Amino acid sequence: MELKATSLLLLMCVGIIILTSNEAGAIPRCCLTVSKKIPREVLRAVTIYETQSKSGSCEIDALILHTRNRKKLFCAHPRLGKVLKKLKKKPKRA
C-alpha cells in the first residue's frame, strides 16, 4: 500500500513539473496582444527576438522581444522587425 502511495505522489510531482515548465514546451508562452509603438529605449535594449506565428500554437503573429534586463518580455507587431534591424545596423554615437 505504501509503495502505491509513493508511486502516485511521484507521478503527480512529475506531472506538475512538466505542466509548469515552459522549457519543456508543454505550455507555450504566447503573446495575446501586440504593441505597435514600443519606445526606442526598449528597442535599443533588445538583445534577441523571436517570431511568433499564428500557424503554430499561438493565435496571433508577433515579435517577442527579450531585453538586456530580461525581467519583462515585450510583444510587438511583426512590422517592428524592420525597425529592429535598422537599429542594430546603426553604429552607436559617442
N, C-alpha and C positions, 0 to 999 in steps of 0.2 A: 504494500500500500504506500509506503514511504517513497519507494522508487517511482511510482506513478506520479505522485505529487511533485517530486523533484523534477521529473521529466517535463511535466506540464508547466511548471514555473520557468524552466529553462527555455522551453518553446515560446512562451509568452514574452520573455525578455528579448529573445532573438527577433520575434515579430515586431515588437515595439522599436527596436533599433533599426530594423530595415525600413519601417514606415516613416520614421522621423529623420532618417538620414537623406540629405539632398545629394550627397556624394555618390550614393548607390544608384541614384536615378529613379528611386521608387516613386517619389512625388516631385514632378518637375516644378521648377521655380519659374513662373511666367509673369510677364508684365500684363496687367489688366487694362491700364490706360497708358497713353504716351503724352509727353510734353513736346510741343513744337518749339517752345522757347526755353532754352537752357542757358543760364548765364555763362559768359565767356570764361570766367574764372573756373567754373566747373569743367568746361570743355578742355581747358588747358591742363587741368589736373587729371584728365583721363589717361590711364596707363594702358588699358586694353578695353576692347568692347566686343560683345558677342551679338550675332544676329539671331533674332527670334523670328521664326516663320510660323504663319498660321496654318501651314500644311502639316506641321508637327502636332505636338500635344497641346500647344497653346492656341488661343483664339484670335490673336492679332499679330501683325508684323510689327517688330520693334527692334531698337538697338538697346542692349543692356550695357550701360556704361559703368566701368569699375574705375574708381578714382584712387589717388595715392593713399588717402587715409583708410580706405576700404570699409568705412563704417556704414556707408549708405550706397545703395545701387540706384542709378537713375535710369528711368525708362524714357527713351527718346524716340521721336518719329524717325523712321528709316532714312528720310532725306537728309538728316543731320550727319550722316556718314560722310557726305561730300565736304561739309564744313570741317569735320574732324580731320580728314585727310589733308586739307589745306593748312590747318593749324599746325599739324605735325611736320609739314614740309617747310614752313617758315622758319628761318633762323631767328634765334632769340636775340632781342636787342639788349645791349648792355646799359 
